[in-house]
Amino acid sequence: MSDTRTAMIVGGGIGGLVTALKLHRVGVSVRVFESVETIKALGVGINLLPHAVKVLTELGLDDELKKIGLPTAELMFVNKFGKKIWQEDRGLNAGYHWPQYSIHRGRLQMLLLKAVKERLGEDAVYTGHHLTSFSMFGNKVTAHFINKKTGEQAGTYSADTMIAADGIHSAVRKFYYPNEGEPKFSGRILWRGITESTPFLTGKSMIMAGYQDQKFVAYPVCPDAHEKGRSLVNWIAELKVDDGLVSRADWNREIDKGKFEPHFAGWDFGWLNVPQLIDETDAVYEFPMVDRDPVPRWTFGRVTLLGDAAHPMYPIGSNGASQAILDADALAHALVEQPHTEAALRAYEYARLEPTANIVRTNRQNGPEIVMQIVEDRAPEGFDKLDDVISYEDLEEIANKYKKLAGFDRETLNSK
């Protein structure tokens, strides 16, 4: 790394903050620019897969992760009647060297923000800075920011490189792909909530029930609740809707549970009471399930895309945040290995563009969750013997194929 010494990261989400920590570790002077004035612990649950936890562990964050994340013990797919289709151990239980964590997104972001301020300095994070334009001249990128709330100028800054980690509505991506338009709507809506309840299954289980057009996902996210014999359960209800019934602009909107609750009224599996879980939730938020088509380039001179700005994908396979963390790791490695900035950014793109594009396309076909749709298609009224519907070998092959595609095949990862 001969000519990379400064970097601007646009976006203070998970991808941007991990990138800041990784680049700082390899000697880059980093500033993070975040549009909102105050970064708050917003959001619901996410999963961090072992390959992402490996990166965070290498950053020395493993002890802090243990305090806020619950190590996932198993994953189970069931049909709409609650009958098991596939079950597998996860994380340490599955023999990985690193756990899989179910974790509250906001708590993870606060952990990362605290680490950035401690290691890079309080003044390394600029809030209330919304990117309006940028330009490249010679070996510098210059960016202009406003305070979005007041409309006032927030400043102009320059660096050797700029990393756009500004999400699915990325201003930088829009600059390079001005005709891309809005994110692509899948025709499905997600309703999400967090409810304190009695534990189900192992108390560290992640379950997915139903099929493509009607699905329910649940997993606990709080180690403190687990220690007290309770579960803070993150859940997602998903339904197919008519395209005209939802505005794609609605995002993270609190809604009335009556909009979807009746569709899950009969989903009491004995070991998990879905209607009760929904009913006991105070606030429910609505998310249209969207992504974008893969693009041919992320890197333009000294500017590159990262995370959801580069490869927004359906929340299938527990992959969104994990892939952004892998981007950060790959970018840091490229900056160390390549002598010049532009070559490093191209190397980063080469390492990450096609693998993430493959995940985007596979998630559109339901990723590993396709087993639920196969069972629904073949046995819509349920089954007595799963072997009559799908073989164990086929189920195992689908699960293993996705792990390899997404980069967390156990043998490969453990050998690194």
N, C-alpha and C positions, 0 to 999 in steps of 0.2 A: 504494500500500500504506500505509494510514493507521493501522490498528489491529493489524496482525500484527507482533509483535516476538519471540515465543517459540514454539517448537514441540517437542513430544516425538515421536520416531520410535520405534515399537515394532518391533524387528527389525533386526539388524545384518548382514543379507545384502546381496547386490548392490543390490537396489532401495532398501533403507533407507540404505545408505551413500552411494549416488549422490544420493539425495534430500537427505541432510545436506549434501553438498557444494554442491548447487544452491541450497538455501535459504540457506545461509551466504553464498553469493555475492551474493544479493539482499538481504542485511541482516537475516536472521532469526537469532536466537539459538537454537541447536539442541542438544538432547541426544538421544543414541541409547541405547535400552535393549535389551540382548540377554540372552536367557534363559540361555545357556550361560556358564560361568565363564571359559572360555578359548576365544577364537575361533581355530580352527586351519584350516590350508589343506586342507580336506577336499574330496572330490568328484572328478569326472572332467572330461572335456572338454566345452566348450560353444562355440557360435559367437556372435560379435558381428557383427551386420549393419551395413552402412555408416551407416544412420541413427542407430544407437546409438553407433557410433564417432565420428560427428560431435559428439554431445553430450559425450562424454568428451574429445574434442579441444578443444572450447570451454572445458572445465574445466582445460585445460593438462596433460592426462595422456598426450598422444600419444607423447612420448619414452619414458615408462615402459611404455606398451603395446607399443611396438616391441621392448622388451627381453624381454617374457614371452609375446607372442602371435606366431603364425606367420600372415602374410597369406595367406589362401586364394586360390589361383590359379584353380581351376575346380571345378565341381560336375558329377558324372556319375551318371546313373541307368542301371543295367544289369539285365537279367533274372537269373533264378536260375542261368543258365548263363554269366553274365559277359559277355553280348553287349550292346553299347551301345544304349540307348533314346534318351537325351537327354544332351547335353553343352553346358555354357555357361561362359563366363568369369565370374569373380566379383571383386568389389571393384575395386581399381585396374586389374586386367586388363580389366574390363568397362567401364572409362571412368568409374567413380565418382570423386568427389573425395576419398573416404575409403576405406580398405581394409575388407575383411571379415577378422576375426581368428578363427582357431581357437586356443583358449586353455584352459588348465587353470582350472577354476572357482575352486579354492582359491587359486591364485596371483593371480587377478584380485581376489578378495575381500581378500587381504592388501595388494595395491596400494592398493585403495580405503580400507582401514582405516588404513594409514599416512598417506594423504593427509588423511583426516578428523582424525587426531590432530595432524598437523603444522599444519593450517589452523585447526581449531576448538579445539585444546588437548587434552592427554592426558585431562583430566577430562570431555571431552564424550561419552565412550563408557562406559556403565555396564554391565559384564558381571555375570552372576549375578543379573539382575533379570528375573523372570518375571511378566508382567502377570496379576493375579488379578481386578481389578475397576476400574471407572472411573465417573466421573459428570461431568455438565456443570452448572454453576451460573453464571448471568450470562455473562460473557465469558471464563470459564476452564473448562478441563478438568482434573480431578484424577484421577490414576491411582495405584493401589496395587500394589506389587510384593512378591514373596517370592523367596528363594533356593530354587529348586526342588530342589536337592541336599540342603539341610539342613532345608527347611521353615520356616526363620526369616523374619521380616519383613525386607524389604530397603529399605523406605522408601516414602514418599508424595510425589508431585511434582505440580506444576501448570504449565500453559502455556496460551497462547492457543489452540493447536490441537494435535490429536493425529493422527498419520498411522500407520495400521496397516499395517506391511510385514512382518507376522509369518507369512507363508507360507500354504500350502494348508490347514493346520489352524488358521488364525487364530482367536484367542480373541475378537477384536473382531468379526469377521464372525459368529461363532457367537452373540454377544450380540444382534446385530440380526436374525439368521436362525437362531433356536434350533432349528427343526424341519428344518433342511437335511439333517442326517445326515452319514454318511461320504462321502468323495469317490466319484465314480462310476467303477467299474472297467470298463475297455474290453474285458476278456476276453483281454488280451495282457500278457505279461511282458517286461521288458527286462533283459538281463544285460549288465553293462558292465565293461570292463577297460581297462588301458593297457599296451601292450607295446612294447619297443624292438625295432626290426626294420630291415631294409633298406628304403629308400624305394620307394614304388610310384607309377607314372605320373609326374607332374611333381615329386613330393616335397612338393607343397603342394596336393594334390588331395583333395577330399571325394567319397566314393563312397557310393551307396546301391544295394544289390543285393536282388533278390527281389520280394516283393509284400506285400500287407497282412498276411497271416497268418504269413509267414516272411520276415524281412528282416535284412540285415546292413549296418551303417553303419560307415565307417572314415574317419578323417582325422588327420593329424599335428598336434601341438599345441605343439611345443617348438622355438623358433628355435635354441637352443644345439645340440641334436641335429642339426638341419638343417645347421648350419655345419660339423659334423664328418662329413657325408655319411651320417648315420643318420636314422631317424624314430622319434619317440616317438608311437606310434599309439594314439589313443583309438578304441575300437570298441564297438559296441552290437549284440548279437544279440537278435532279437525273435521271439517265437512266440505264436500263439494257444493258450490253454489252457482247460480246463474251469473254469468259475467256482469250482467246489468244490475245486479243487486247490491254491489259494493263499489264504493269509490276507491280507486287504487291510491288516492292521495291519503286515505285514512290509514294512519300508522300509529300503533301504540295507543289506541283510543279506548278509554274505559267504556264498557257497554253493559246493557241489561242482560243478565244470564238467561232470561226467557227467550232470547234470540236463538239459542242452540240447545239449551238444557233438555227440552222434551225429547230430542233425538237420542239421548243417552239414558232415558228413564228406566229402561229394563236392564241396564248393564251392572247388575249386582252379581259379582262372581263368587261371593262367599268370602274369599280371601281379600277382595278389594271391592268396596262399594262406591262405584263411580258417581251415581247421583248424589250420594251423601257428601262426597268430596267436593263436588261442584257447589252444592247447596250451602256448605259451611265456609265457603270462600267469600271474603269481604269485597275484594275488587278483582274484576276480570277484564283483561285487555285483549283487544282485537288486532290481529296482524294479517294482512293479505299475504299469502305465500307466493313470493316472487323471486326471480333471479334475473340474470342477464346472459345473453349469448357470449360465449368465449370470444375474445378479440385476438387479432394476430400479433399485437405488440403491446407491451407494457412500458417499454423503455424508449425514451426520446432524448437522446443526448445525455444530459445530466439530470433528467427527471424520470422517475419511475413510479409505478403503481404497486400497492401492496394490500393484502387482505380483501375486504369486500369491495374496495375500489377496483381491484384487479379481477376478482373472480367470485362475485356474489353467487351463492348457491342455495338450494333448498335446504332447510334444516333437517336433513336426513343423514343418518349415519354418524351423528354427533361430531360434525366435522368443521363447522364454520370458524369458531375461535381457534381450534387446533391448527387449521391450515394457515391462518394469519400468523400464528406463532412460528410455524415452520418457515413461512416466508421470511420473517425477521432473522431467523437462524441462517437461512441460505444467503441472505443479503450480507450479513456480517462476514460469513466465510468468503464470499466473493470479493469483498473489499480487502480482505487480508491477502487473498491468493493472487489477485490481479494487480498489476503495477499501476494502472491508470483507472480513473473514475468511470469513464464511459465504458471501458472494457469490462469493468467489474459489474456495472449495472446490466450489461448485455449477458454476462455469465449468469447472474442471478435470474434474469428472465428465462434463459435457456434451461436452467435447472428446474424452474417452478411452473412455467406457463403451460406446458403440455400435461403434466400430472394433474394440475388443478382443473384444466379444461375437461379432462377425462372424468373427474369427480362430478363436475357440473352436469355433464351429459348423463352419467350413470344415475345421479340423484333424480334426474327427470324421469328415469325408469324405475324409481323407488329404491334404488340401491339395495342394501341387504334386506330391506323391508318388503321386497318383492315376494318373499315367501308367504306373507300374509295375503297378498292378492291372489297368488296361485291357489292357496287353500280356499279362499272365497269363491274363486271361479269354479273350482272342482267340487266343492262341498258347501254350497251356500246355506244349507240347512243344518250344517254341523257334521260331525263324524264320530264313529265309535272307535275305529282304529286308524291312527294317523298314517300307518304304512299303506293303507288302501288309497290314500290321497297323494302322498309324496314320500319318497324314501329318505331315510336318514342321510344317505350318501349325497343326495341332491341338496339337502339342506346344508350339510357341511361344506359342500363345494361352493355354494352361494356365499356363505359366511366368510370362508377363507379367501375367495376371490376378491371380495370387497376390502378385506384387510390389506391385501397386497396392493390393490389399486390406490388405497388411501395412505399407504406408507406405514401401516402398523402391524405388518406380519411379525409375529412374535420372534421367530428364529432370526429373521433379518435384523430386526431392531435390537434384540439382545446382543447380537454379535458386534454391534457398532461400538 
